[in-house]
Amino acid sequence: MPGPKKRPTYSPEYKKRLVDLCRAGRTPKSLAKEFGVHETTIRVWWKRAEVDDGVVDGVTTDERTELARLRRENAQLREEREILKKFAAWSAQEANWTPSKRSGS
């Protein structure tokens, strides 16, 4: 049984070329027919380039990358903090532990 279709990957230069053609007046639909890339994909590249180049407001690719990195780092720090809290509680419990005295000796 075949697995899910793998999405094709395109180089940044290729994406830029198609975006430049859009900016020059070509439609994503005509480019999709000519280059075999889905029209929606070209539109996404175009919109992303518009944000990255400051033509329209939005979160740039660099900002998205940084945000993802910070979220991963934040999750890791939260996990480490929880581990340290558990260790601190365990250490405090161990420090207060005293062996029980035997009454039969």
Phi, psi and omega in degrees: 000124182290146179281183179295151179295138178270134179288139177290150176252143182237143180289155176302324180296319179296314179299316180299320180299315180291322177296317179298323178294322176298315181295334179278358175116352178285148178270149176303327180296315180293323178293323179299317179295318184287320187256352178075022176254139182300140182304318180297321178299316179297318179298319178297314178300317182297311180298318179298318179295323179297319178290312182299326181272001177077013179289321176232156179286149177160180180273122183285167179300317179298319179293321177297318179297314179296319179297317178297318179297315180295324178294318177297316180297318179298316179297319180295317180295322177297318179297316179297320179297318179297319178297315179296322178297317180294320178295318180298318179295317179296316180298318179296320179295318179294323181293329181270356182284132174232138181295145180287142180277138178278135183269352185266007184258000000 
